[in-house]
Amino acid sequence: MKNKIVKLLFGVVLLVVLTGGYFGVKSYVDSQEEQETEQEEEKTSVFDAETDKIQSLKFLIDEKEITFKKDGEVWVKKDEEDFPVDQDVMNSAASSISSVDAERVLEKVDNLGEYELDNPENTITIFSGEEDEETTVIRVGMKNESTNQYYVSRNDDRSTVYVVDAASIDPFMNSLYDYAKMQTFPGIDSSTVSRVNVKQKEKSYEAVKDENTGLWTVESDGKTEKGDSSKFSSLATSLGSLEFDSFVDYQCSDKGKYGLEEPYAVVTVDYEEEVVTEGEDADKEDSSGTDSAEEAESKEEYSADEDSGDSDSEEEIKLEQKELVFMVGNETESDSRYVMIQGSQEVYTMTNELLSTVIDKDVSAMWDMTVNYVSLNDLDSLSVKLDGEEKEINVSRETLEKEEISKDTDENSDEEIEYSGDELSEESDNEPDEPEKKLEEGTEDGSDTELSGKNEAETVVTYVADGKTLDDIKFSIFYNKLNSIIGQKRLTEEYYPEDEPEMSVVFHKSTDGESVNVDFYEYDVNYYAAVVDKKVYLFNKMTFRELREAYESLFLEEDTE
């Protein structure tokens, strides 16, 4: 019994001790948090001034002391006022330094070298107040990358170090041209590009767009080829996407320094640009040189309307022809090249990724790979030689009235279709009343107007070989396959096949009487070669097999029951 009482008393005492300990610890933690909160609320100010009171800023750029000062409301570079200062960048820098608070203060520092303040990374001198009467110097030491903070000292105090947020200091740790206003690369509307000329030592080319057909041709090494429309559409889009990467020199006096004296490439682009012009009516005056009172009053009223924004009829938007020439120089260390626009002294960089869409092109990859295309409307006849057997397919076109076509089409039908006015009126979904209306109105001399489409002409095309009319659907399938062969490669070297062509096709054109010859050879295990006017296109074997089968099917006798 006695032991139980002792254990109970021991437990009570232990509980009291633990409870006291808990409240003691809690009180200590609360006290510490309160102190920290007070310290945060009482941050030490390193510098504080209204942004518009800052008149100039002097700091190190590329180890040189540079001063930017206010000229009225405009920032200029001292001793070089032509320098194109970026006003937004300098206003932002002034704003960031206008209120600098220390997040921690280290006092009685014996060794500034521990914070790299014995040899500061930068020294920022802030001139504020009227006539720069107040000056504050902030020396910048080591940056703690993990906390994104700098160690700084102020003025002549060498024993106190302040820990400040990097956002206040970073705007002063850049290169000179980070404070320059970079121009934008001229905007090019890709849809208006009509010529691209690229001059290089090894890969020069000129591409020209036909203003009537919209088709491209590309010339290189004295050879002119039909261009691939999709490739040149992509090229034009790339030109419209070019942009500068960085600003290097606003007043270049030594082009050789950037490889621009003898450029790596010179690019010329012809395009059109929208310009707003005033209409001709705005400059017209009375022939007498003076206006009557009524005319003057009318003009005043018109002018008032124009000023109020109710009339802008005198403005016209026109397309103006433009030419852009820019030089491409040496490579930089950042996977880019120096560029300069003709007529400008400014040097920029542009990434190789963007430049490669225009320069260093494999011109052969820009050629049109369509083996041949002759419109069926232009075809007079087709000579086809397969495995030594030649056939001539003649195209016959006959113009018939619709009534004749209807009779021919329904010759064996149980019910003949007649194109009467009533039937047209009943069947037309778009304009059900139009035929009747025409009948009622008639012509000026009182005669009835013929129904639209009643005797309308239509051309019927037939394909004949060996005196036999070919199935027009089968012929269309064959001709489409023949016309739609796209080469996967173009041979640039001479091609001398050992055997006779497996298939030869000669297109005889009705429009100009010219002929186009295409010879097909088995090239290797993967490709067939199509030779057109000494140009050799390689295309997939399966494509030729399908072409051959489509041709052979034209002359297969269909099974009849």
C-alpha positions in Angstrom: 0.0 0.0 0.0 2.8 2.3 0.9 4.6 1.6 -2.4 1.5 2.5 -4.3 1.2 5.9 -2.5 4.9 6.6 -3.3 4.5 5.8 -7.0 1.4 8.0 -7.2 3.2 10.9 -5.6 6.1 10.4 -8.0 3.8 10.5 -11.0 2.1 13.7 -9.8 5.5 15.4 -9.3 6.7 14.3 -12.8 3.5 15.6 -14.4 4.0 19.0 -12.7 7.6 19.2 -14.0 6.7 18.2 -17.5 3.8 20.7 -17.6 6.1 23.5 -16.4 8.7 22.6 -19.0 6.1 22.7 -21.8 4.9 26.1 -20.8 8.5 27.3 -20.4 9.5 26.2 -23.9 6.3 27.6 -25.4 7.0 31.0 -23.7 10.5 31.0 -25.1 9.5 30.2 -28.6 6.8 32.9 -28.6 9.3 35.3 -27.3 11.8 34.5 -30.1 9.1 34.8 -32.7 8.0 38.1 -31.3 11.6 39.4 -31.4 12.1 38.2 -35.0 8.8 39.9 -36.0 10.0 43.1 -34.4 13.3 42.8 -36.2 11.5 42.3 -39.5 9.3 45.3 -38.9 12.4 47.4 -38.0 14.6 46.5 -41.0 17.6 48.8 -41.4 17.4 51.1 -44.4 20.5 51.1 -46.5 19.2 53.8 -48.9 15.9 55.4 -49.4 14.8 58.2 -51.7 12.0 59.0 -54.1 12.8 57.6 -57.6 12.3 60.9 -59.4 14.8 62.5 -57.0 17.6 60.3 -58.3 19.4 62.5 -60.8 22.3 60.2 -61.8 23.8 56.8 -61.2 27.4 55.8 -61.5 28.5 52.2 -61.4 30.9 49.7 -62.9 30.2 48.2 -66.3 32.7 45.7 -67.7 35.2 47.1 -65.1 34.7 50.6 -66.3 33.0 53.4 -64.4 29.9 54.6 -66.3 27.5 57.4 -65.4 23.9 57.7 -66.6 22.3 61.1 -65.8 19.0 62.7 -66.1 18.5 65.4 -68.8 15.1 66.7 -67.8 13.1 63.5 -67.8 15.4 61.6 -70.2 18.3 59.4 -69.2 21.6 60.0 -71.1 25.0 58.4 -70.9 27.5 61.0 -69.6 30.2 62.0 -72.1 28.4 60.0 -74.8 25.0 61.5 -75.2 24.4 59.8 -78.6 24.3 56.4 -76.9 20.7 55.0 -77.3 19.8 54.6 -73.7 16.9 52.3 -73.0 14.7 54.6 -70.8 12.6 51.7 -69.4 15.7 49.9 -68.3 17.2 52.9 -66.5 13.9 53.9 -64.9 13.6 50.3 -63.6 17.2 50.4 -62.3 16.6 53.7 -60.5 13.3 52.4 -59.0 15.0 49.2 -57.7 17.8 51.1 -55.9 15.5 53.8 -54.5 14.5 51.8 -51.5 17.1 49.3 -50.2 16.5 47.6 -46.9 18.8 45.2 -45.1 17.4 41.8 -44.3 20.3 41.3 -41.8 22.9 43.6 -40.4 26.4 42.3 -39.5 28.2 44.7 -37.1 31.8 45.0 -36.0 33.1 43.1 -39.1 36.9 42.8 -38.9 37.5 41.1 -42.2 35.6 42.5 -45.2 37.4 40.0 -47.4 35.1 37.3 -46.1 32.3 39.0 -48.0 34.4 40.1 -51.0 34.0 43.7 -49.9 37.7 44.4 -49.7 37.7 44.4 -53.5 34.0 45.0 -54.4 32.3 43.5 -57.5 30.7 46.9 -58.1 30.4 50.3 -56.6 27.1 52.1 -57.1 27.1 55.9 -56.5 23.6 57.4 -56.2 23.3 61.2 -56.8 19.9 62.5 -55.5 18.4 65.8 -54.5 18.7 69.1 -56.2 22.0 69.5 -58.2 23.1 66.1 -56.9 23.7 67.5 -53.5 23.2 64.1 -51.8 25.5 61.2 -52.6 25.3 57.6 -51.4 27.8 55.0 -52.2 26.9 51.3 -52.1 29.7 48.8 -52.4 28.7 45.4 -53.7 30.4 42.2 -52.5 29.7 38.5 -52.7 26.3 37.2 -53.9 24.8 34.3 -51.9 23.2 32.3 -54.7 21.3 30.0 -52.3 19.5 32.9 -50.7 19.6 35.3 -53.6 21.2 38.0 -51.5 24.2 40.4 -51.8 26.5 41.5 -49.0 27.0 45.3 -49.3 28.5 48.2 -47.4 27.6 51.8 -47.4 29.7 55.0 -47.8 32.8 55.0 -45.7 31.6 52.5 -43.0 34.0 49.5 -43.2 32.7 47.7 -40.1 29.1 47.1 -41.0 27.8 44.7 -43.7 24.3 44.6 -44.9 22.5 41.6 -46.4 20.1 42.9 -49.1 17.8 41.3 -51.6 19.4 40.7 -55.0 16.5 42.5 -56.8 17.9 45.8 -55.7 21.4 45.2 -57.0 21.0 42.9 -60.1 20.0 45.8 -62.5 23.5 47.2 -62.1 25.4 44.0 -62.8 25.0 43.9 -66.6 27.0 44.7 -69.7 26.8 48.1 -71.4 24.4 47.2 -74.2 21.9 45.8 -71.8 21.2 49.5 -71.1 20.8 50.4 -74.8 17.5 50.5 -76.7 17.7 47.7 -79.3 15.8 48.3 -82.5 13.6 45.7 -83.9 14.4 43.8 -87.1 12.2 45.2 -90.0 8.8 43.5 -90.2 8.3 41.5 -93.4 4.9 40.4 -94.5 5.7 36.9 -95.8 2.8 36.9 -98.2 4.4 39.8 -100.1 7.9 38.5 -100.5 8.8 38.3 -104.2 12.5 37.8 -104.3 15.2 36.4 -102.1 18.9 36.7 -103.0 21.6 35.1 -100.8 25.2 35.6 -101.7 27.7 33.3 -100.1 31.0 31.8 -101.1 29.6 28.3 -101.7 25.8 28.4 -101.3 24.5 31.4 -103.2 21.0 31.4 -104.7 18.3 33.7 -105.9 14.6 32.8 -105.7 12.0 34.8 -107.7 8.2 34.6 -107.4 6.2 35.0 -110.7 3.7 37.8 -110.0 1.1 36.1 -112.3 1.3 32.5 -111.4 2.7 32.8 -107.9 5.2 30.0 -108.7 8.8 30.2 -107.6 12.0 29.6 -109.6 15.4 29.3 -108.0 18.7 30.0 -109.7 22.1 28.7 -108.4 25.4 28.0 -110.2 23.9 29.2 -113.4 21.0 26.7 -113.3 17.4 27.7 -113.0 15.0 25.3 -111.5 11.3 25.3 -110.7 11.0 25.8 -106.9 9.0 23.9 -104.4 6.1 26.2 -103.5 5.9 24.8 -99.9 9.6 25.3 -99.3 9.5 28.9 -100.5 6.4 29.6 -98.5 8.3 28.3 -95.5 11.3 30.5 -96.5 9.1 33.6 -96.7 7.6 32.8 -93.3 11.1 32.5 -91.8 12.0 35.9 -93.2 9.0 37.4 -91.4 10.2 35.7 -88.2 13.8 37.0 -88.1 14.7 39.1 -85.0 17.8 40.4 -83.3 19.2 38.5 -80.4 21.4 41.2 -78.8 22.7 44.7 -79.4 26.5 45.0 -79.9 27.5 48.3 -81.3 25.4 51.4 -82.0 28.0 53.3 -84.1 30.2 50.7 -85.8 33.4 52.3 -87.2 35.3 49.0 -87.9 33.2 46.4 -89.8 36.2 44.1 -90.0 36.0 43.6 -86.2 32.7 41.8 -86.7 33.5 40.1 -90.1 31.1 42.5 -91.9 33.7 44.1 -94.2 33.8 40.9 -96.2 30.5 39.3 -95.0 29.9 35.6 -94.6 26.6 36.2 -96.4 24.6 39.1 -97.9 20.8 38.7 -97.9 18.5 40.8 -100.1 14.7 40.6 -99.8 12.1 42.3 -102.0 8.7 42.6 -100.4 5.8 45.0 -100.1 4.8 47.1 -97.1 1.5 48.8 -96.3 1.8 52.6 -96.1 -1.0 55.1 -95.2 -1.2 58.0 -97.6 -3.4 61.0 -97.9 -6.0 61.0 -100.7 -5.7 63.2 -103.7 -8.8 65.1 -102.9 -7.1 66.7 -99.9 -4.8 68.8 -102.1 -7.3 69.9 -104.7 -8.1 73.6 -104.8 -10.4 75.8 -106.8 -8.9 76.7 -110.2 -9.2 80.4 -109.3 -7.1 79.9 -106.2 -9.8 81.3 -103.9 -13.0 79.8 -102.5 -16.5 81.3 -102.6 -18.1 82.0 -99.2 -20.4 79.0 -99.6 -17.4 76.7 -100.5 -15.3 78.1 -97.6 -18.2 77.4 -95.2 -18.6 73.9 -96.6 -14.9 73.2 -96.2 -15.0 74.5 -92.6 -17.9 72.1 -91.8 -16.0 69.2 -93.5 -12.9 70.1 -91.5 -14.8 70.1 -88.3 -16.3 66.7 -89.1 -12.8 65.4 -90.0 -11.3 66.7 -86.7 -14.1 65.0 -84.7 -13.1 61.6 -86.2 -16.3 61.2 -88.2 -14.4 61.1 -91.5 -11.2 59.4 -92.5 -12.0 59.0 -96.2 -8.9 60.9 -97.3 -6.6 58.2 -95.9 -5.5 55.4 -98.2 -3.6 52.2 -97.5 -1.2 51.3 -100.3 1.4 48.7 -100.9 4.9 50.1 -101.3 7.8 48.1 -102.8 10.6 47.6 -100.3 14.1 46.2 -100.5 15.9 45.0 -97.3 19.6 44.1 -97.4 21.5 42.8 -94.4 25.0 41.5 -94.0 25.9 38.4 -91.9 29.3 38.4 -90.3 31.5 36.3 -87.9 30.2 33.8 -85.4 30.0 34.7 -81.7 30.6 32.6 -78.7 26.9 32.2 -78.1 25.9 30.2 -81.3 25.0 33.4 -83.2 26.4 35.7 -85.9 26.9 39.5 -86.1 24.4 41.2 -88.5 24.1 44.7 -89.9 21.3 46.2 -92.0 22.6 48.1 -95.0 22.5 51.9 -94.4 22.8 51.5 -90.6 25.8 51.6 -88.4 24.3 49.4 -85.7 25.5 45.9 -85.2 23.4 43.1 -83.6 23.6 39.4 -83.2 21.1 36.9 -84.6 21.0 33.2 -83.6 22.3 30.6 -86.0 19.0 28.8 -85.6 17.1 31.7 -87.2 19.8 32.5 -89.8 19.9 28.9 -91.0 16.4 29.1 -92.3 17.7 31.6 -94.9 21.4 31.0 -95.4 23.5 27.9 -95.8 20.7 26.3 -97.8 21.0 23.1 -99.8 19.5 24.6 -103.0 18.7 21.2 -104.5 16.4 20.6 -101.5 14.4 23.6 -102.6 13.7 22.3 -106.1 10.2 21.3 -107.1 10.2 17.5 -107.0 7.1 17.0 -109.1 8.3 14.8 -111.9 5.9 16.1 -114.5 2.5 17.8 -114.7 0.4 18.3 -117.8 -3.2 19.3 -117.2 -5.7 17.0 -118.7 -7.3 20.0 -120.4 -4.0 20.6 -122.2 -3.5 17.0 -123.4 -4.0 16.1 -127.0 -2.6 12.6 -127.0 -0.4 10.3 -124.9 2.2 7.9 -126.3 3.0 5.1 -123.9 5.7 2.4 -124.4 5.8 -0.4 -121.9 8.1 -3.4 -122.2 8.7 -2.5 -125.8 5.0 -2.3 -126.8 3.8 1.1 -127.7 0.2 2.5 -127.8 -1.1 5.9 -128.7 -4.0 7.2 -126.6 -5.9 10.0 -128.4 -8.0 12.5 -126.5 -11.3 13.4 -128.3 -13.4 16.4 -127.1 -16.9 17.0 -128.4 -19.2 19.8 -127.5 -22.8 18.8 -127.0 -25.9 20.6 -125.9 -27.4 19.4 -122.6 -30.4 18.0 -124.3 -28.2 15.8 -126.5 -26.2 14.7 -123.4 -29.4 13.8 -121.6 -30.7 11.8 -124.6 -27.4 10.0 -125.0 -27.1 9.3 -121.2 -30.7 8.0 -120.9 -31.0 6.2 -124.2 -31.6 2.9 -122.6 -33.6 4.2 -119.6 -37.2 3.4 -119.1 -38.1 7.1 -118.5 -36.6 10.0 -120.4 -35.8 13.3 -118.5 -37.0 16.5 -120.1 -35.8 19.9 -119.1 -39.1 21.7 -119.0 -39.5 25.0 -117.2 -42.1 23.5 -114.7 -39.7 20.7 -113.7 -36.8 23.0 -113.2 -39.0 25.2 -111.0 -40.1 22.2 -108.9 -36.7 20.7 -108.5 -34.5 23.8 -107.8 -33.9 24.3 -104.2 -32.0 27.5 -104.4 -34.2 29.6 -106.7 -37.5 27.8 -107.2 -39.3 30.8 -108.7 -36.6 32.1 -111.1 -37.4 30.0 -114.3 -41.1 31.0 -114.1 -40.2 34.6 -113.6 -38.1 34.6 -116.7 -40.9 33.1 -118.8 -43.3 35.7 -117.6 -41.1 38.7 -118.2 -39.8 37.6 -121.6 -37.4 39.7 -123.7 -37.7 43.3 -124.8 -39.1 42.4 -128.1 -41.8 40.2 -126.5 -40.2 36.8 -127.2 -39.8 34.3 -124.4 -36.4 33.9 -122.7 -34.9 30.4 -122.9 -34.5 28.7 -119.6 -30.9 29.0 -118.2 -29.2 25.7 -118.8 -31.8 24.3 -121.2 -29.4 24.3 -124.2 -26.2 24.9 -122.2 -23.1 23.4 -124.0 -20.9 20.8 -122.3 -17.7 19.1 -123.5 -17.6 15.4 -123.5 -14.1 13.8 -123.4 -13.3 10.3 -124.7 -10.0 8.4 -124.7 -9.3 6.1 -127.7 -6.5 3.6 -128.3 -6.3 1.1 -131.1 -9.8 2.2 -132.2 -11.2 1.3 -128.8 -12.8 3.8 -126.4 -11.2 3.4 -123.0 -13.0 3.4 -119.7 -12.8 7.1 -118.6 -12.6 6.3 -114.9 -9.7 3.9 -115.4 -7.9 6.4 -117.6 -8.4 9.1 -115.0 -6.9 6.8 -112.3 -3.9 6.1 -114.5 -3.4 9.7 -115.6 -3.6 11.0 -112.0 -0.9 8.5 -110.9 1.2 9.5 -113.8 0.8 13.2 -113.0 1.3 13.0 -109.3 4.7 11.3 -109.0 6.8 13.2 -106.5 10.6 12.5 -106.4 12.2 11.8 -103.1 15.6 12.7 -104.4 17.2 14.5 -107.4 20.4 13.2 -108.8 22.9 16.0 -109.4 25.4 13.9 -111.2 25.0 12.5 -114.8 22.9 9.4 -115.1 23.7 6.8 -117.8 21.3 3.8 -117.6 22.5 0.6 -119.1 19.1 -0.7 -120.2 16.2 0.6 -122.2 13.5 2.4 -120.1 10.9 0.0 -118.7 8.2 2.6 -119.6 8.3 5.8 -121.7 5.5 8.3 -121.8 5.2 11.2 -124.3 2.7 14.0 -123.5 1.5 15.8 -126.7 0.0 19.1 -125.6 -2.9 20.7 -127.5 -2.3 24.2 -126.3 1.2 24.9 -127.7 1.9 21.7 -129.7 4.9 20.9 -127.5 5.8 17.4 -126.2 7.1 16.3 -122.9 9.0 13.0 -122.6 9.3 10.9 -119.3 11.4 7.7 -119.2 11.2 5.3 -116.2 14.1 3.0 -115.2 14.6 0.6 -112.4 17.4 2.4 -110.4 18.1 0.1 -107.5 16.4 -2.1 -105.0 14.5 0.9 -103.5 14.0 3.4 -106.2 12.8 3.9 -109.8 14.3 6.8 -111.8 12.1 9.2 -113.8 14.1 11.1 -116.4 12.7 14.4 -117.7 14.8 16.6 -119.9 18.0 15.2 -118.3 16.7 15.7 -114.8 16.6 12.5 -112.8 14.1 12.0 -110.0 14.2 9.0 -107.7 10.9 7.7 -106.4 9.5 4.7 -104.5 9.3 1.4 -106.4 5.8 0.8 -105.1 4.6 4.0 -106.8 5.9 2.7 -110.2 4.2 -0.6 -109.6 0.9 1.0 -109.0 1.4 3.2 -112.1 2.1 0.1 -114.2 -0.9 -1.8 -112.9 -3.2 1.2 -113.6 -2.0 1.4 -117.2 -2.3 -2.4 -117.8 -5.9 -2.3 -116.4 -6.9 0.0 -119.3 -6.6 -2.8 -121.7 -7.9 -5.7 -119.7 -11.1 -7.2 -121.1 -13.8 -7.0 -118.5 -15.7 -10.2 -117.7 -19.2 -10.2 -119.2 -22.0 -12.6 -118.4 
